């Protein structure tokens, strides 16, 4: 049961994290006597991680482990920022980590069922299935990834045109109380989806000139200009022969380096991108990851270095 005040759920600001927050909020409310609130968290908040959220009881989902978290669930292999934090983790009825899970909501649902007796609504199972597709890039094709029109994909697309960082908090509340179709039909979601779809079309047109180089099935691009729209799978849409794409994009907090393997043309040798990104203060999974270098010059340098490392790995696999 709850103690000394409400608990705030901090979630990573994407579809996976939002669903995680919604399902955990329901489980905590129904089975743990909690009164949850929620707000998003992102990589730029790790700088003073030891003192993170020191003023409140909190939970963390789909993000780095914190030893003061009342509840914590994650599936990222790079979740532990230090060896000491890794040593502090012991699975229990409030903490669970499973790096084999394609997304975070399924492990929360399984944990809540097993440890708390939570009866999972069918709408949460649907959200978890789509979270696996979206977070692990398990799309049937690049066309589904880019042009998909189901409710879950409309919501995920709408997030790329969010009107403010706090908008996702509203959608978590909607997901906690209704199904994906209802959330997708919200006027604000539809408005953002329509804007995001236009941005996607423009991004596809703008992508080829951003390519810095393409060698040995590795592509590096620079989309750091605020005048350039971004599309996550543009590289694989235009260049289906590519195994890896590495790029620089702007964010609200600076510049982000992202790298990922082509889900529809995987590389002959898999390099752990998340571990590479850890060297630059980021993280991720084997197949995808990102980091936020301190400035644009460093972001461009990091992207080039990572691209070359991936290229050499592919070349080495042929010998």
C-alpha positions as CSV (number, residue, x, y, z in Angstrom):
1,X,0.0,0.0,0.0
2,X,1.0,3.6,-0.5
3,X,2.9,5.5,2.2
4,X,3.7,9.2,2.7
5,X,1.9,10.8,-0.2
6,X,1.2,10.1,-3.9
7,X,3.6,8.6,-6.3
8,X,4.6,10.3,-9.6
9,X,5.3,8.0,-12.6
10,X,8.2,9.3,-14.8
11,X,8.0,7.8,-18.3
12,X,10.1,8.1,-21.4
13,X,8.3,10.5,-23.8
14,X,7.4,8.0,-26.6
15,X,4.6,5.6,-27.4
16,X,6.2,2.8,-25.4
17,X,6.8,5.0,-22.4
18,X,3.3,6.5,-22.5
19,X,1.6,3.1,-22.6
20,X,3.9,2.0,-19.7
21,X,2.8,5.0,-17.6
22,X,-0.9,4.4,-18.4
23,X,-0.9,0.7,-17.5
24,X,1.2,1.2,-14.3
25,X,-1.1,4.0,-13.2
26,X,-4.1,1.7,-13.5
27,X,-2.4,-1.2,-11.7
28,X,-1.1,0.9,-8.9
29,X,-4.5,2.6,-8.4
30,X,-6.4,-0.7,-8.4
31,X,-4.0,-3.1,-6.6
32,X,-1.5,-1.0,-4.6
33,X,-3.7,1.8,-3.1
34,X,-1.7,4.5,-4.9
35,X,-2.9,7.8,-6.2
36,X,-0.5,8.2,-9.2
37,X,0.4,11.2,-11.2
38,X,2.8,11.2,-14.1
39,X,5.2,13.4,-16.1
40,X,7.8,12.6,-18.8
41,X,11.5,12.3,-18.5
42,X,14.3,12.5,-21.1
43,X,18.0,12.0,-21.4
44,X,18.9,15.6,-20.6
45,X,17.6,14.9,-17.0
46,X,20.3,12.4,-16.2
47,X,23.1,14.9,-15.5
48,X,22.4,14.9,-11.8
49,X,20.8,11.4,-11.7
50,X,21.7,10.7,-8.1
51,X,19.5,13.6,-7.0
52,X,16.7,13.1,-9.5
53,X,13.2,13.8,-8.1
54,X,14.6,14.0,-4.6
55,X,11.5,15.9,-3.3
56,X,8.9,13.2,-4.1
57,X,7.9,9.5,-4.2
58,X,8.3,8.4,-7.7
59,X,8.2,5.5,-10.2
60,X,10.2,5.2,-13.4
61,X,9.1,3.3,-16.5
62,X,10.9,2.7,-19.8
63,X,13.9,4.6,-18.5
64,X,17.1,4.3,-16.4
65,X,17.2,2.5,-13.1
66,X,17.1,4.6,-10.0
67,X,17.5,3.1,-6.5
68,X,15.1,5.5,-4.9
69,X,12.3,4.6,-7.3
70,X,9.3,3.1,-5.5
71,X,8.4,1.2,-8.7
72,X,10.7,0.7,-11.7
73,X,10.3,-1.2,-14.9
74,X,12.5,-1.1,-18.0
75,X,13.7,-3.2,-20.9
76,X,16.8,-1.3,-22.1
77,X,20.1,-3.2,-21.8
78,X,21.8,0.2,-21.1
79,X,19.5,1.1,-18.2
80,X,22.2,1.1,-15.5
81,X,24.3,4.2,-15.6
82,X,27.0,2.9,-13.3
83,X,28.2,-0.5,-12.0
84,X,27.0,0.6,-8.6
85,X,23.5,1.1,-9.9
86,X,23.6,-2.3,-11.5
87,X,24.7,-3.9,-8.2
88,X,21.8,-2.2,-6.5
89,X,19.2,-3.8,-8.6
90,X,17.5,-6.9,-7.3
91,X,14.2,-8.0,-8.9
92,X,11.3,-7.8,-6.5
93,X,7.6,-7.0,-6.4
94,X,8.2,-3.4,-7.2
95,X,11.2,-3.5,-9.7
96,X,11.5,-5.5,-12.9
97,X,14.0,-5.4,-15.7
98,X,13.9,-7.6,-18.8
99,X,16.2,-6.7,-21.7
100,X,14.7,-9.4,-23.8
101,X,11.3,-7.7,-23.8
102,X,10.7,-5.8,-27.1
103,X,9.0,-3.0,-25.2
104,X,8.2,-2.1,-21.6
105,X,4.3,-2.5,-21.2
106,X,4.3,-6.3,-21.6
107,X,6.7,-6.8,-18.7
108,X,4.7,-4.4,-16.5
109,X,1.5,-6.2,-17.3
110,X,3.0,-9.6,-16.6
111,X,4.5,-8.4,-13.4
112,X,1.3,-6.8,-12.2
113,X,-0.7,-9.9,-13.0
114,X,1.8,-12.2,-11.2
115,X,2.7,-10.1,-8.1
116,X,-0.4,-7.9,-7.6
117,X,-3.3,-9.9,-9.0
118,X,-4.0,-7.2,-11.6
119,X,-6.6,-8.3,-14.2
120,X,-5.4,-6.9,-17.5
121,X,-8.1,-5.2,-19.6
122,X,-8.0,-6.2,-23.3
123,X,-7.3,-2.7,-24.4
124,X,-4.0,-2.7,-22.5
125,X,-3.0,-6.0,-24.2
126,X,-3.7,-4.3,-27.6
127,X,-1.6,-1.3,-26.5
128,X,1.2,-3.6,-25.4
129,X,1.2,-5.5,-28.8
130,X,1.4,-2.2,-30.7
131,X,4.1,-1.0,-28.3
132,X,6.2,-4.1,-29.3
133,X,5.7,-3.2,-33.0
134,X,6.6,0.4,-32.6
135,X,9.4,0.3,-30.1
136,X,11.1,-2.8,-31.7
137,X,10.4,-1.7,-35.3
138,X,8.5,-4.9,-36.0
139,X,6.6,-3.3,-38.8
140,X,5.6,-5.6,-41.7
141,X,7.3,-3.3,-44.1
142,X,8.9,0.2,-44.4
143,X,5.7,1.3,-46.0
144,X,3.7,0.4,-42.9
145,X,6.3,2.1,-40.8
146,X,6.1,5.3,-42.8
147,X,2.5,5.4,-43.9
148,X,0.7,3.2,-41.4
149,X,-2.8,4.4,-40.5
150,X,-4.0,2.3,-37.6
151,X,-5.0,4.0,-34.4
152,X,-1.7,3.1,-32.6
153,X,0.4,4.3,-35.6
154,X,-1.6,7.5,-35.9
155,X,-0.9,8.3,-32.2
156,X,2.7,7.5,-32.6
157,X,2.9,9.7,-35.7
158,X,1.1,12.5,-33.9
159,X,3.8,12.5,-31.2
160,X,6.3,13.8,-33.7
161,X,4.2,17.0,-34.0
162,X,3.4,17.4,-30.3
163,X,2.3,21.0,-29.5
164,X,4.3,21.0,-26.2
165,X,6.4,18.6,-24.1
166,X,3.5,18.3,-21.6
167,X,1.0,17.2,-24.2
168,X,2.0,13.6,-23.7
169,X,0.8,13.8,-20.1
170,X,-2.7,14.4,-21.4
171,X,-2.4,11.4,-23.7
172,X,-1.3,9.2,-20.9
173,X,-4.4,10.1,-19.0
174,X,-6.5,9.3,-22.1
175,X,-4.7,5.9,-22.5
176,X,-5.3,5.1,-18.9
177,X,-9.0,5.5,-19.2
178,X,-9.9,4.5,-22.9
179,X,-8.8,2.4,-25.8
180,X,-6.5,3.3,-28.7
181,X,-9.3,4.1,-31.1
182,X,-10.8,6.6,-28.7
183,X,-7.4,8.3,-28.2
184,X,-6.8,8.4,-31.9
185,X,-10.1,10.1,-32.5
186,X,-9.3,13.0,-30.2
187,X,-9.4,16.2,-32.1
188,X,-5.9,17.3,-30.8
189,X,-4.4,13.9,-31.8
190,X,-6.0,14.1,-35.3
191,X,-4.7,17.7,-35.7
192,X,-1.2,16.6,-34.8
193,X,-1.4,13.5,-37.0
194,X,-2.4,15.6,-40.0
195,X,0.5,18.0,-39.4
196,X,2.9,15.1,-38.8
197,X,1.8,13.4,-42.0
198,X,2.5,16.6,-44.0
199,X,5.9,16.8,-42.2
200,X,6.6,13.2,-43.1
201,X,5.9,13.8,-46.8
202,X,8.2,16.9,-46.7
203,X,10.8,14.9,-44.8
204,X,10.9,12.2,-47.4
205,X,11.5,14.8,-50.1
206,X,14.2,16.6,-48.1
207,X,16.1,13.5,-47.0
208,X,18.4,12.7,-49.9
209,X,20.4,16.0,-49.8
210,X,21.1,15.4,-46.1
211,X,23.2,12.3,-46.8
212,X,26.9,12.9,-46.0
213,X,28.1,9.6,-47.2
214,X,26.9,6.1,-48.1
215,X,29.5,3.3,-48.2
216,X,29.5,-0.4,-47.6
217,X,25.7,-0.3,-46.8
218,X,26.1,2.3,-44.1
219,X,24.6,5.8,-44.4
220,X,25.4,8.9,-42.4
221,X,23.2,12.0,-42.7
222,X,23.0,15.5,-41.2
223,X,19.5,16.7,-40.7
224,X,20.5,19.2,-38.0
225,X,19.0,22.2,-39.7
226,X,15.7,23.4,-38.2
227,X,14.5,23.9,-41.8
228,X,14.7,20.1,-42.4
229,X,11.9,17.8,-41.4
230,X,12.8,14.4,-40.0
231,X,11.4,11.0,-40.7
232,X,12.8,8.0,-38.7
233,X,12.8,5.5,-41.5
234,X,13.6,7.9,-44.4
235,X,17.0,6.4,-44.9
236,X,15.6,2.9,-45.4
237,X,12.7,4.1,-47.5
238,X,15.0,5.8,-50.0
239,X,18.0,3.4,-49.7
240,X,16.6,-0.1,-48.9
241,X,20.1,-1.7,-49.5
242,X,21.4,0.1,-46.4
243,X,22.1,-1.9,-43.2
244,X,22.7,1.0,-40.8
245,X,21.8,4.6,-40.8
246,X,23.4,7.2,-38.5
247,X,22.2,10.8,-38.3
248,X,22.2,14.1,-36.5
249,X,18.9,15.8,-35.7
250,X,17.9,18.8,-33.5
251,X,15.8,18.5,-30.4
252,X,14.4,20.9,-27.9
253,X,17.4,20.4,-25.6
254,X,20.2,20.4,-28.3
255,X,21.3,17.9,-30.9
256,X,20.7,14.2,-31.0
257,X,22.7,11.5,-32.7
258,X,20.6,8.5,-33.6
259,X,21.7,5.2,-35.1
260,X,19.7,2.1,-36.1
261,X,19.8,-1.0,-38.2
262,X,17.5,-1.6,-41.1
263,X,14.7,-3.9,-39.8
264,X,14.0,-5.0,-43.4
265,X,17.6,-5.5,-44.4
266,X,19.5,-6.4,-41.2
267,X,23.3,-6.3,-41.3
268,X,25.4,-9.5,-41.7
269,X,26.9,-8.8,-38.2
270,X,25.0,-7.1,-35.4
271,X,26.8,-4.4,-33.5
272,X,25.4,-3.3,-30.1
273,X,24.4,0.2,-30.9
274,X,23.2,1.0,-27.4
275,X,26.6,0.1,-26.0
276,X,28.2,2.4,-28.6
277,X,25.9,5.2,-27.6
278,X,26.8,4.7,-23.9
279,X,30.3,6.0,-24.7
280,X,28.7,9.3,-25.6
281,X,26.3,9.6,-22.7
282,X,23.4,7.9,-24.4
283,X,22.0,4.4,-24.6
284,X,19.6,2.1,-26.3
285,X,19.2,-1.4,-27.6
286,X,21.3,-3.7,-29.8
287,X,19.5,-2.4,-33.0
288,X,18.9,1.2,-32.1
289,X,20.2,3.9,-29.8
290,X,20.9,7.6,-29.4
291,X,22.9,10.2,-27.5
292,X,22.9,13.9,-26.9
293,X,26.4,15.4,-27.4
294,X,27.0,18.8,-25.9
295,X,26.9,20.8,-29.2
296,X,26.4,20.5,-33.0
297,X,30.1,20.1,-33.8
298,X,30.5,17.2,-31.4
299,X,27.2,15.6,-32.6
300,X,28.5,15.7,-36.2
301,X,31.8,14.2,-35.1
302,X,30.2,11.5,-33.1
303,X,27.9,10.5,-36.0
304,X,30.8,10.2,-38.4
305,X,32.8,8.1,-35.9
306,X,29.9,5.8,-35.2
307,X,29.1,5.5,-38.9
308,X,32.7,4.5,-39.7
309,X,32.7,2.0,-36.8
310,X,29.6,0.3,-38.2
311,X,31.0,0.3,-41.7
312,X,34.3,-1.3,-40.6
313,X,32.3,-4.0,-38.7
314,X,30.4,-4.9,-41.9
315,X,33.6,-4.9,-43.9
316,X,35.3,-7.2,-41.3
317,X,32.4,-9.6,-41.4
318,X,33.1,-10.3,-45.1
319,X,36.7,-11.3,-44.5
